[in-house]
Amino acid sequence: MMNTLDLVSHGPVIPVIVINRLEDAVPMAQALVEGGVRVLEITLRTPIALDCMKAIVREVPGAIVGAGTIRSVADAQAALDVGCVFGVSPGYTSAIGLACQKMGLGLLPGTATGSEVMQANADGYHFLKFFPAMQAGGIPMLKALAGPFTDVVFCPTGGISLETAPQFLALPNVKVCGGSWLTPADAVAAKDWARITRLAREASALRA
């Protein structure tokens, strides 16, 4: 099973990706990888998401593919079946966390409160998603969590931009940020893969 903390070594930003057309999956992933962003979180928010993950795993060898919006054990199993090496959940339940350990799928569990952090910790998770980052308190909340949870590090996701990401990345308990700004809907609709590569390069340079 992948140690999700290893994802940090591949760059400071994990793109949170929603794909509406299967034909966009591979060129989008290739554009991100070309820009230095290899870790890709494809969210389970569209009917074709699993097919997109499968295509990227098969056709973009440089990509490290994970499934976002894991809300059930069935979601985790489906992600594993198409070749994902990690999953990301918007919240946390022990049922999902323990099932992922059993099936060998790395998990970045979503948390927003101290109680959720403690539950994830109890099940063996210490690298956590902080979501929705801005709405759940942003930088002040992450600073507050650093006090009691000295052994926990976070990937804040939700409302973060290229401009605000450096402020989050400067926190000692933040290892990487999640962001949807790398794949803007208008660029995808226009198949402007060169723009996505540029955005990926900018994101990769945030912690050079």
C-alpha positions, 0 to 999 in steps of 0.5 A: 500500500502506498504511503500517501506522505510519499506524494509530497515528494512529487510537488507542492500541489495536488490538482483536484480534477473534475472531468466531464468528457472522457476524451479530455482525460488523457491530454489533460493528464499529459499536460499536467505531467509535462508541467511537472505535476504528476500526482492527479486526484480525479474526483468521482463527481461525474459518471465517467470519472472511473473510465477517465482514471483507467485511461490515464493509468493506461496511457500516461505512464508518468501520472500517479493517479488517485480517486477523489470524493471517496465516500464509501467502501465501494468507491474505494474498491472501484478506484483500486480496480481501475488502477488508482494507487490512492484515494481522497475522501471529503470526510472520514469514517473508520469503515472507509479508513480500515477498508482502504488499509485492508485492500491496500489503497493509500488514503488521504482522509478528509478532516475539518475538526479536532474530533475527526483528526483524532478518529483518523489518528486512532485508525493509523492516519497522520497525513490528512486532508483539511477540507474545506480549507477556507470555509473550515477556518483556513490558516488560523485553524491549521495553526490551532490544530498544530498545537494539540496535533504535533504529529499530524500534517495536512493537505488543505484543499478547498478555496485555495488559489495560486496566490494563497497557496504559498501562505498555506505551504509556509505552515510547518504542518502543511506538506502540500495543497490541493487545488482546482485552479490547475484545470480551469473549466474554460481551458478544458472546454477549449482544449487549451492544454498548453495553458494547463501545462503553464499552470502546472509549471507555476504550481510546481515552482511554489516550493522550489 
